[in-house]
């Protein structure tokens, strides 16, 4: 069974940034590729 690392982030916090939109994104990779992804 392959395990995955998932990294998430958002571009703003609506209440504090007073922006009309918020974008949430993520990237995932197989755990064995984690070091390569971090270095690149």
N, C-alpha and C positions, 0 to 999 in steps of 0.2 A: 504494500500500500504506500503510495506517495503522499508525503506531508508537504503542505504549502505554507509559506510565510506570506502574510497579507499586510500591506502598509497603506494606511488611509490618511487623508488630509482634507481640510476644507479651506476655501479661499477667504472667508470672512465670517464674522459673527453678526448676524443681522441687527440685533439689538444695539450693539456697540459701534458698528461701522456705518449704520444708517444707509445700507445698500439695499436696492430693491430685489437683488437675487443672491443666491448662495450656490456655490458649486462644490460638490463633494466628489472626490475621486479616489481611486485606489489602484494599486498594482499588486500582482501576486506572482510568485515564482516558486518552483519546486525548492524544497529546503536545501538540497544539495547544490543548487546554483546561487544560493544567498551571497556568498563571499564575492563571486564574480559580479553580481548585480551591484553590490555596495561599492566595489572598486571602480566600476565603469561609471 
